Amino acid sequence: MISVLILFALVSCDNSSQQTTTIVSDFSNQGVIQEYYQTPNYTYLLMKEGDAEVWMAVNKMDVNVGQNLYYNKGAAMQNFHSKTLERDFPIIYFVQEVSLTPNANQATANPFEGDTPVKPELVKQNIEVSHADGAVTISELFANKDKYNGKKIKVTGKITKYNEMIMSRNWFHVQDGTEHDGNFDLTITSMEVANVGATVTFEGVIALDKDFGAGYFYPVIMEEAVVVK
């Protein structure tokens, strides 16, 4: 069965609205790499399948033009914009299982597993950061989340995970070494780009009990964040 998820988001600097259709399906296929582009987290591939050419994105891997690639479990996204590449794709497949041999599949970082998104496993790291002036710690935010609901605040932390352009936004997981009642990680959505391991101050709006559907539920999240210099 094919599941269709309609996502509405603002994906360009001029705030124009764009509709993206994600189709989650199972398929088995193979193709020959025609060209590719590397980003910090993904490899974008132009594949030749018989007489057709299709674009795919997989978890970053070493590839060469002319190699055969075997894959299945793809999510097709229409009107997809990659901010990192500054390129629009009329349709691109985010592929979960891909291999250079017919039988040895490896999982990619695509957010969908079948019809259900897979949220990352979070591990508390030993982190110390120098907080920006006026920044709220993660422990303070979770301890007094109602106080900050709907407000724009700053949070300084180390980026522990990063996923590019899921639901037309970039997703960051940030820790600052503080914790309240088992909550040590803050999820942040943004159009900014930053590397895992970087210590960054984000400024954005706090939302509570945010449900994106399909398993993406966040008791506390920072949205529309920008990096504060």
Steps between C-alpha positions, in 0.01 A plus 500: 500500500625847415463771762484863393593783735433856388741749655453875478803716584685820424815393323650806337651825616214702346253304719310364200277203586576165344317168517704184532353153456680210664415152375631216714525174312695176482694421185805309386716650232848555368668764292830647385639818657517778240608784731498577870535781754624469858359703791591472870232235559373374165616383159279615212507262204377520142418139414435345160232231518467352154408795279390721792703727727397565860646698791554330835633610839665250735697517822847627413711229338803467273396449138636539148339576166423177315441287810190282529278570800230276648221647711144479628258666745502848352298812585428720200486874565370744242615862473789439740748783564849427634633811670848347521517441125286806418309279259139403436400144415160446334510152653765322707503165681629480857623142515524306824681185394783523250800286414774463242424125496162333438446363852690713755265787585593784730250740657506868409396802703165550327238575770253234385512127572212351309211726600645608837774759563791386714604748770869495592623332815627771733805456723602760758849630428752655737471859382594838641413816310538872556146634476431815300366801686132448573502136389273253681646166604328180392433406863335837564294471182360157586449588867293808409375414153160667547678827575681488164215366285456722194796720590817566304808403700867417452659163574871425478605140452700243312341344192489124555282401202400670175259400223460708188168592343256266668151646459666793322709609797831407662489318835758542776542324833684719749639434848660744745594263783198587715203275569157509661305186583683299232468770233844601373441541126316777315368450147531808280364556149657759276597592146857553623784255429756401765726204567472233766743581781469876462400712799231740382255750646155463345219750538149380428145459623415232757199277436356233728344164417570542129368210294622474140316172452632152421677470835674838510380644834706744707404621850740793449645623171662818368373603156599750230839529665789709373864486599599799712853622439 
